[in-house]
Amino acid sequence: MSAARNLRGAVAIAGVGVAGLGEAKGRSEMEILAEAAAGAIADAGLKLADIDGLATASVNATMWGLPVAEYLGLRPRFLDSTMLGGSSFVAHLQPAALALQAGLCDAVLVCYGSTQRTATFGRKASNLARRVLDPMPYEHPYQPELPVTAYALAAARHMHQYGTRREHLAEVAVAARRWAQLNPEAYAREALSLEQALAARMVADPLSVRDCCLVTDGAGAYVLVRAERARDLPRPPVYLLGVAAATWHRQISAMPDLTVTAAQESGARALAMAGLRAADIDVVQLYDAFTINTLLFLEDLGFCAKGEGGPFVADGAIAPGGRLAVNTNGGGLSCVHPGMYGVFLVIEAVRQLRGECGARQVAGAATALVHGNGGTLSSQATAVLGAAATL
């Protein structure tokens, strides 16, 4: 941990950008990725020629980093295209920070784009292809409706073991929607009551359609530089205080305990590196592909005890004005979810710490915890970010 502590505050996020949120009709995922990348680079006060590091991943292309570098006209000295599912763009923080600290590069662009909602080769086609390219031998023969079936198993077990109710899950969906209503970029902004969430069409018992993330297009990007350089750039730097990743399984059938995720490990290591506790965090951005995720991660990251996630979120506790600001952009449930959501967790945390969120701004936010999830509760990545006052 002493070596990890040396990385604390050594790098900073200098710029962020988004593009094609919701529906990007007639545009490719590469086109909206490039627009988000250009936005992030400009936001950082840099030029494309300044970028010599690249981190990116795709559901559909194993060598995605190569065409991205080619399309953007980059010749990166550092390239990471590790694919861990939706957690990838949080996990990318660690190798990118190490590369910057080691002097292997000077500015790393982390970027993602997907048109899974409007593209001809969309989510359905991609899922069918992955049965061949990414086989799960103990699950695919039974033809489950993945990933929702897997998350429904976790939700059902949590309900059985701890008395969690569907009302608790609905609280997560309603809180996300209330945040989204304050965010002009959010895709789903119509009113959602607890009663409406509970009455929604069932998808995989106990999860209804309101317990499941959106299917949207969207691209996001952020730029990392060394801390000393960030201080000379136009935007307030957001520093990386802690980061860790952990993976315990791939298939949900191999998960040691359906109610405990590897966030327990990644969160503890990231917070230790930052020298902070969960109680020190002002803003929390959690990968809410399904409502059960939010409960599990709040528990595993130390915001409440195991099994108490349901009561913890009750009565609007994670909605605007509640005890803990969670998924302040509306999350994957109500803001945007283009197949992999992790990059948007980082972007929202940066915007909150820079005080740029308007009606949804959390007053005085100086620390943020970002947590990404990949696969079926498989890959977990946690990062702790902070404003200058936290150094």
Secondary structure by P-SEA (a helix, b strand, c coil): caaaaaacccccccccccccccccccccaaaaaaaaaaaaaaaaccccccccbbbcccccccaaaaaaaaaacccccccccccccccccccaaaaaaaaaaaccccbbbbccccccccccccaaaaaaaaaaacccccccccccccaaaaaaaaaaaaaaaccccaaaaaaaaaaaaaaaaacccccccccccaaaaaacccccccccccccccccccccccccccaaaaaacccccccccccccccccccccccccccccaaaaaaaaaaaaaccccccccbbbcccccaaaaaaaaaaaccccccccccccccccccccccccccccccccccccccccaaaaaaaaaaaaaccccccccccccbbbbbbbcccccbbbbbbbbccccc
